[in-house]
Amino acid sequence: MTTRGNVAARTAPSGSVRGGFFAFGALVMMETDVNAPMTIKDSSLPGHTRERLVVIGNGMAGCRAVEEVLARDPARYAITIFGAEPRVNYNRIMLSPVLSGEKAFDDIVINPQAWYDDNAITLVSGDPVASIDRAAQIVVSASGRIEPYDRLLIATGSDPFIIPVPGKNLAGVVTFRDLDDVDKMLAAAETGGAAVVIGGGLLGLEAAHGLSLRGMAVTVIHLMPTLMERQLDEAAGFLLKTELERRGQVILTSADTAEIIEAGGHVAGVRLKDGREISADIVVMAVGIKPSVALAKAAGLEVERGILVDDHMVTSDPAILAVGECVQHRGNCYGLVAPLWDMCRALADHATGAPTGYEGSVTSTKLKVSGIDLFSAGDFSGGDGAEDIVMRDAARGIYKRVVVKDNRLVGAVLYGDTADGNWYFDLLKKGEDISNIREALIFGQAFADASAHGGGALLDSNAAVAALSDDAEICGCNGVSKGKVVGCILGGAQSLDAVRSSCKASASCGSCTGLVESLLSLTLGGEVERKEKTVCKCTSFTHDDIRRLIVEKELKAIPQVMQALHWTTPDGCASCRPALNYYLLCALPGEYVDDQQSRFVNERMHANIQKDGTYSVVPRMWGGLTNPRELRAIADVVEKFNAPMVKVTGGQRLDIFGIKKEDLPAVWADLNAAGMVSGHAYGKSLRTVKTCVGSEWCRFGTQDSTGLGVKIEHMTWGSWMPHKFKIAVSGCPRNCAEATIKDFGVVCVDSGYELHVGGNGGIKVRATDLLCKVETEAEAMEVCAAFIQLYREQAHYLERTAPWIERVGLDHVKAGLFDDPDAVRRLAARFAYSQSFMQDDPWAKRAAGDESELHQHLAEVRPLEFVS
Amino acid sequence: MIGAMTGQWLDIGPVDQISPGNARTLPVRGGEEIAVFHTLDNQFYALVNKCPHKQGPLSQGIVHGNVVTCPLHNWNISLKTGEALGEDKGCVPTIPLRVDAGRLYLLREAVVGKKVA
């Protein structure tokens, strides 16, 4: 190597310096205000040949940058590329198809050896750079090779993130970053067995897919509740999970790895923090990547998460550029391939003297798992003025969501049909005004183009329906054409229900309800009024529809209901989420996992929120009975936690007020210790069974009303209901327990028990209806259980028994209970089955530390410590 | 944006302290308690933990989209702007928040208020 004069020519910027480098130096000064000395090159110096460009990194970014530079000025640089891997440049993002066997390594080579030769590039492969000496402007490789540079490009990419758990270094724990990793996985797959992939993001799922195709039994462990949560919303994540499970993978979400288990020096499995163990012959760590910055840091370059670069990909040292996943540009680090291309363009423009600048990238994601179409781009967090447009087609497994803000597309998530992904991405990047295609946007490019050319006819949905031909299919489920629906309407079916029953249109999945309503309105003129209100604005279905369809379609989770029933919002609202949670809980006792995020605060905190944000706590006192031990425990809690008020409630309990959310678990622990459990005074659930003293003490008492009340409360406590549910048992018709304004009331008489239902002492006082009279306690209890179950299975969420009975009629309730002589027994048995899962004191679990984060502050800020 | 992670941002810990769909609180001595939200879409927001209506603790409400429904009287509050949605009128202060390398940061001056001169 000859030493050229320009290498050492360092000087302060000066107007007299000529040549391409001046522009470079000046730009650095303006853009980043870096006061480092610059390398100034004067190409008119005698003996000048080419500037020496050394590239650290033979990956996608490094080689692309070189390609871009060569395309602009092939004669400018003498180029040396260092690569840590012993092979030519290949397409790293195509490693997934190599793993799954859909491609071979040769298929993914970007630049074969000939490319290096043709462009006179020296490739130093399998010999990574070990250090950079910025003062001498040389790099030193692991093998001791010294390479001087005029211009250095760092393209070291990123390193896999290794979660710091015991066992992370065991044999059989691999990452998924390069071809060597793929080879290790393939070797493991040859013997079959089980694989655990830690990480349910893009990389992890692709690894899981590959291993699964190679015949391994794959379990994916993902920390967050939603797969690919950075790219997908809950709805799309759920569909993806369902599909992967259908393909035989086990997907564990909200699963935190505690350690990797060893057997004989090799990995044997993974233990989760909740104690579960999954055995494995190989563990793939694919939780994420971090910019590879060690080399740059050691060389003293400015580094935060990534190597800091300006808009021209120049680092804090003007002679050193950086590009790709190792850099941090305007606060962002990128882990996807598209930004690399933009960065490389800006870098090459600059390095060849025609700087343009990189302004950051909008990224999009596609999952490379064959048979699963998934696309995501932009921001779908909604926000001020942002509007979601959601389309779901349950039959075809499609979920599409676009987010529009200020008449511009800002985000898109597509599952099942990604044909329009690029079109959306294009609209998003260009920021085009989409107001003239807004109505058709969600249906994709073809539809939107037609709409735009049709002069925006689709802006009016009725006009769009009017434009359909008579043989256009309206209802896909039942194969009903527009002509047939219109014929039906003209034949007298003048409401949605009538259309549904006469020609079956919209009678199955209901996704065409809007179309049928449009046809009704077009055919009959004027707005069509729906008889029954929908659950909320997120759906066109009524409560009854949803309850029926959950059972018919065997729906098992909230996102599944939303998908199957074409919810128009991504994750529902404060009205529909709690309703769906209840309906699923009621339909699938013991199977459905309660969704805490769909519960009102009181049911999440197991206490009643008060206007000042504190809570009130009501321990259960069976039938309103108590004893010195319980009273002492309550008194102690009141004193210990400084509760400002204790109140006797209308339901014969003691209510402790003013408890802070942080103190609730401790309060419950003290009450539990005295044998008391949650009183559920906060829930849409059985509240209290109020009693009078009855025949045991009262001279008028006809039966043991207290005893029966206690028994009923033991039978019914802990049950979730459509709304709160109150019971009372009075020992004689004087009715001291006020049983005739309860949801279920028992009035004891000499000859037995009168059972009353549908009473309410609230806003609209309603006295009960007499349901029946029975002779024994056992019968009273069985009818009570049956009535509760009928109400649980049929009422709308947030409908008390009084309005329910007013709506459906007492005869309907009586028919449901008594028409079939076996109905009471069957309903009571279903209630008992459900209760076998419900009668579990929620306070005890919280007191033992369950969900402690709900009760703890994140931290406390003490501003004084920060005031300087 | 180089250097944006310096002293004006207050590190309040890792993102996984708040599960999606939930919120947690950050009392500020001498100031307003802050509620930090994690939406189902995996976005994070910080607001003063007081509904503009009757000061209900927003942290305890149901989170849907980027809206929280106040637990006291069901006002819907935008997590992005702090404004009441629909017919209701009112606004609660928001605190600039950023996520960096898996940690949450709040704009310090918005947390502790303006320093007294």
Boltz contact constraints between the chains, C-beta under 6 A:
constraints:
  - contact:
      token1: [A, 225]
      token2: [B, 20]
      max_distance: 6.0
  - contact:
      token1: [A, 229]
      token2: [B, 42]
      max_distance: 6.0
  - contact:
      token1: [A, 233]
      token2: [B, 41]
      max_distance: 6.0
  - contact:
      token1: [A, 234]
      token2: [B, 40]
      max_distance: 6.0
  - contact:
      token1: [A, 305]
      token2: [B, 101]
      max_distance: 6.0
  - contact:
      token1: [A, 308]
      token2: [B, 2]
      max_distance: 6.0
  - contact:
      token1: [A, 330]
      token2: [B, 1]
      max_distance: 6.0
  - contact:
      token1: [A, 331]
      token2: [B, 1]
      max_distance: 6.0
  - contact:
      token1: [A, 331]
      token2: [B, 4]
      max_distance: 6.0
  - contact:
      token1: [A, 381]
      token2: [B, 41]
      max_distance: 6.0
  - contact:
      token1: [A, 381]
      token2: [B, 43]
      max_distance: 6.0
  - contact:
      token1: [A, 381]
      token2: [B, 66]
      max_distance: 6.0
  - contact:
      token1: [A, 382]
      token2: [B, 65]
      max_distance: 6.0
  - contact:
      token1: [A, 382]
      token2: [B, 66]
      max_distance: 6.0
  - contact:
      token1: [A, 383]
      token2: [B, 66]
      max_distance: 6.0
  - contact:
      token1: [A, 383]
      token2: [B, 80]
      max_distance: 6.0
  - contact:
      token1: [A, 384]
      token2: [B, 80]
      max_distance: 6.0
  - contact:
      token1: [A, 384]
      token2: [B, 81]
      max_distance: 6.0
  - contact:
      token1: [A, 571]
      token2: [B, 40]
      max_distance: 6.0
  - contact:
      token1: [A, 571]
      token2: [B, 64]
      max_distance: 6.0
  - contact:
      token1: [A, 572]
      token2: [B, 64]
      max_distance: 6.0
  - contact:
      token1: [A, 573]
      token2: [B, 64]
      max_distance: 6.0
  - contact:
      token1: [A, 574]
      token2: [B, 62]
      max_distance: 6.0
  - contact:
      token1: [A, 574]
      token2: [B, 64]
      max_distance: 6.0
  - contact:
      token1: [A, 574]
      token2: [B, 69]
      max_distance: 6.0
  - contact:
      token1: [A, 597]
      token2: [B, 21]
      max_distance: 6.0
  - contact:
      token1: [A, 601]
      token2: [B, 60]
      max_distance: 6.0
  - contact:
      token1: [A, 601]
      token2: [B, 71]
      max_distance: 6.0
  - contact:
      token1: [A, 609]
      token2: [B, 71]
      max_distance: 6.0
  - contact:
      token1: [A, 613]
      token2: [B, 57]
      max_distance: 6.0
  - contact:
      token1: [A, 857]
      token2: [B, 25]
      max_distance: 6.0
  - contact:
      token1: [A, 857]
      token2: [B, 27]
      max_distance: 6.0
  - contact:
      token1: [A, 858]
      token2: [B, 12]
      max_distance: 6.0
  - contact:
      token1: [A, 858]
      token2: [B, 24]
      max_distance: 6.0
  - contact:
      token1: [A, 858]
      token2: [B, 26]
      max_distance: 6.0
  - contact:
      token1: [A, 859]
      token2: [B, 26]
      max_distance: 6.0
  - contact:
      token1: [A, 860]
      token2: [B, 27]
      max_distance: 6.0
  - contact:
      token1: [A, 861]
      token2: [B, 28]
      max_distance: 6.0
  - contact:
      token1: [A, 861]
      token2: [B, 111]
      max_distance: 6.0
  - contact:
      token1: [A, 862]
      token2: [B, 29]
      max_distance: 6.0
  - contact:
      token1: [A, 863]
      token2: [B, 30]
      max_distance: 6.0
  - contact:
      token1: [A, 863]
      token2: [B, 112]
      max_distance: 6.0
  - contact:
      token1: [A, 866]
      token2: [B, 112]
      max_distance: 6.0
  - contact:
      token1: [A, 867]
      token2: [B, 115]
      max_distance: 6.0
